[in-house]
């Protein structure tokens, strides 16, 4: 097969573009910074949306310049971004105000209305609106519309508009928490009516990988992309990161261990979680992607000097299982694998020394990972085979081995996995590869298998049972 594909990752702090060949090899890459969000009282978080396109344009131009004559081989691209970031644009696709970011929580009143009016729908779909959802933000925007408002766009919608020269559909992944019912394939119209959101503000919705349009002559001149290059619908950054690890078929799961722990997998049917901790995106091929994002994760080590981590990891491995059980949550409140608004850190016992305490933190995060997998299995979405992993925490082989020992199953470290690669996989599905599974098999790095430390499995299981008992005693599960 011939042809190249581009993946665009629009994160909070920067834009990254990667271009890959059909075998997944990166052939060009570029990044540009974005202005930091402006956060203020009342839960407000805004970013200058007019900075998105110049950053993406310049990244694409740098990549195509590096490719030279091969730039004509770029046949498709897809865009992934943060979930629920929205902006109001005019009829030319120009932002009329700052974008409301994924962590903007000003729309508490709109969220309460959405929860009440759409209760039967949310029970069916497993999505519970909150002040942090795109749906609530769209409701707030409807009450503060600037003159000339034509459409509400998610980040990829605005950028795809710039590339093709006309308004485009949004994808069901970015739209999921913005009020799109992926089960019935429709916007939650009764909720938008209650919030006073005009129908004209909402775009059409398509599945990820659908063709949104082709790069226009104007955009081609600015980016170096060939005229006619397909622009395909992407998915949120979390979903794209999952795909980049190769978790695209039923039973495959991935843990992205960054500041937080995000665990997602693939299931044949929609997963219903009565507690509301698990939610599901729609797979491009009609399956479901259940999972969730915890407040715990790499943040458990945020007070440790980065330069000291390798030494502590090695010492923790040599020491063996901790003598104490630690739930190393920073701050208050947990959202996955259980919902507990007032959850806080606890330590059962007195650590022997710093190494013992540090090891207990690594185990505590792994306990949450195991609980998440067990919860998903109880809900009908069991994991098969090794758990794939990426993110900053996955760089530590020592921590991966501790996690494998807690899970009693191998952990597969996938180097080079990231949102931009996931977006490139979506671009490749249906263009240079027939479907997403074929694209992942060809393009995702093979990874490194980390096996459990067998002598430690039994003792870690005992500690995990103590962990569960404490969660039950506190009423969190």
Secondary structure, DSSP 8 states (H G I E B T S, - for coil): ---EEEEEEE-SSEEEEEEEETT--EEEEEEEE----EEEGGGEEEE-THHHHHHHHHHHHHHHHHHGGGGGGEEEEEEEE-TT-EEEE-TTS-BSS-EE-TT----HHHHHHHHHHTHHHHHHH-----TTSHHHHHHHHHTT--TT--EEEEHHHHHHHHHHSS---EEHHHHGGGTEETTTTEE-HHHHHHHT--GGGS--EE-TT-EEEE--HHHHHHH---TT-EEE----HHHHHHHHTT--STT-EEEEESSSEEEEE-BSS----TTS--EEEE-TTS-EEEEEE-S-SGGGGTTS-GGGHHHHHHHHHHH-S-SSEEE---SS-B-SSS-BTT---EEES--SSHHHHHHHHHHHHHHHHHHHHHHHHHTT----S-EEEESGGGG-HHHHHHHHHHHTS-EEE-TT--HHHHHHHHHHBTTTBSSHHHHHHHHS---EEE---HHHHHHHHHHHHHHHHHHHHTT--
